[in-house]
C-alpha cells in the first residue's frame, strides 16, 4: 500500500468517515482499511490527522471570536 493511500484513509477516518467511505476515497477495499486500522502504528496516523483537524478548528474559532 502506498503512503498516499494510507494518508487518504487516515484523514477520512479522522474526519468521521466509515471504513467503507474511507476505502472508496482511497480506492481500496473495506477489508484493507480494517487491516490498516488494526495496526497500532496506523492508529497513530489517524490520531495525528484528528489532532491536525482539531488544531485547525480551534484556530478558526479563535479568529472568529470576539475582538
JOPETA-V975714 format. One record per pair of residues at least 4 apart in sequence whose ideal C-beta (glycine too) atoms are under 7 Angstrom apart, sorted by the first residue. I is the first residue (numbers start at 0). J is the second residue. D is the distance in whole Angstrom. If there is no record, write none. Layout:
I_J_D + I_J_D
This chain:
0_4_5 + 0_5_6 + 2_6_6 + 3_7_7 + 4_8_6 + 4_25_5 + 4_27_6 + 5_9_6 + 5_35_7 + 5_41_7 + 5_44_7 + 6_10_6 + 7_11_6 + 7_24_5 + 7_25_4 + 8_12_6 + 8_21_5 + 8_25_5 + 8_32_6 + 8_35_6 + 9_13_6 + 9_41_7 + 9_44_4 + 9_45_5 + 9_48_5 + 10_14_6 + 10_48_5 + 11_16_4 + 11_20_6 + 11_21_4 + 11_24_5 + 12_16_6 + 12_21_5 + 12_45_5 + 13_45_5 + 13_48_4 + 13_49_4 + 13_52_6 + 14_52_7 + 16_20_4 + 16_21_5 + 16_24_7 + 17_21_7 + 18_22_6 + 18_29_5 + 18_32_4 + 18_33_6 + 18_36_7 + 19_23_7 + 19_29_5 + 20_24_7 + 21_25_6 + 21_32_5 + 22_27_5 + 22_28_6 + 22_29_5 + 22_31_7 + 22_32_5 + 27_31_4 + 27_32_6 + 29_33_6 + 30_34_6 + 31_35_7 + 32_36_6 + 33_37_7 + 35_41_5 + 36_41_6 + 36_42_7 + 38_42_7 + 39_43_7 + 41_45_7 + 42_46_6 + 43_47_6 + 44_48_7 + 45_49_6 + 46_50_6 + 47_51_6 + 48_52_6 + 49_53_6 + 50_54_6 + 51_55_6 + 52_56_6 + 53_57_6 + 54_58_6 + 55_59_7 + 56_60_6 + 57_61_6 + 58_62_7 + 59_63_6 + 60_64_6
